[in-house]
Amino acid sequence: MTNAIEVHELHKAFGDVRALGGASLTVPAGSVYGLVGPNGSGKTTLLSIVRGVVRPTSGEALVFGRPPLDDPAVKGRIAFASGNPYFLKPESADGMARFYRSVLPSFDVDRYLELAPLFEVDRTRPLRKLSRGARAKAALLLALSCTADLLLLDEAMDLVDPIARKRMWSVVLDQVSSRRLTVVAATHNLRELEGVCDHLAILDRGVVRDEADLNEPVSDIVKVQVMLPEGAELPTGLEVVHARPEGRLLTLLVHGNAGGVREELDTVHPTYLDIVPLSLEERFVCELGGDDHEA
């Protein structure tokens, strides 16, 4: 698989403030890549360098094999949407679409009109009079209408209600599957990416801690939900990575394979036992060594 983005040892300082301290990552073409980090971790700066609008202090960012900073052809393959978008003050979504069409040859008016009903945005009302969530939806609608090869999302759906967010992700994922769009979604909340990304990285203080390919199974971790008889304890041979009690129900992440873990737990005669799939947060805990909370 070719790579849409290759970032090598990116450093960026704004005066005395270090935004990036040697960030490196690789985004495969056609993937949905989640970039998770707290506010101030460097997500926006990293995306700005990838977009070619900020020059790094040192290091290199390549988009489809070329540096984007001074390359209009590369920039033309990139679309961007933010949860706090900027629009020309008097314009509506339709007005911005006309503006985009005048400056971006790749902007597809037919696609804009086709996708607009799915986003439920008032296309004729001035965008500054819409809610922040509605403005975020308009920004994503316009970005998807640019027919770019790379879509960068900077907390683009964080202010959108859950039902609309699910519908918007459905539109994005349809573009990924139909035309091999590459998506990088930056957010401070790991839960926002549940069920949508196939690669994940954690950005912390300007450094990418690690990357995980979520298409690869976690071969030595099993998630178990179990209820033990009154007074019973977990077998001592069970290597528990993480445990979460909910009343008498225990949810465990355990080193081993499903058969071995089930056999070990059967020795204490559980009243309930089920092997269940790992969530994205649990993959994060297992593969990247994180904590089970908002990243």
Secondary structure, 3 states (H helix, E strand, C coil): CCEEEEEEEEEEEECCEEEEEEEEEEEECCCEEEEECCCCCCHHHHHHHHHCCCCCCEEEEEECCECCCCCHHHHCCEEEEECCCCCCCCCEHHHHHHHHHHHCCCCCHHHHHHHHHHHCCCCCCEHHHCCHHHHHHHHHHHHHCCCCCEEEEECCCCCCCHHHHHHHHHHHHHHHHHHCCEEEEEECCHHHHCCCCCEEEEEECCEEEEEEECCCCCCCEEEEEEECCCCCCCCCCCCEEEEEEECCEEEEEEECCHHHHHHHHHCCCCCEEEEECCCHHHHHHHHHCCCCCCC
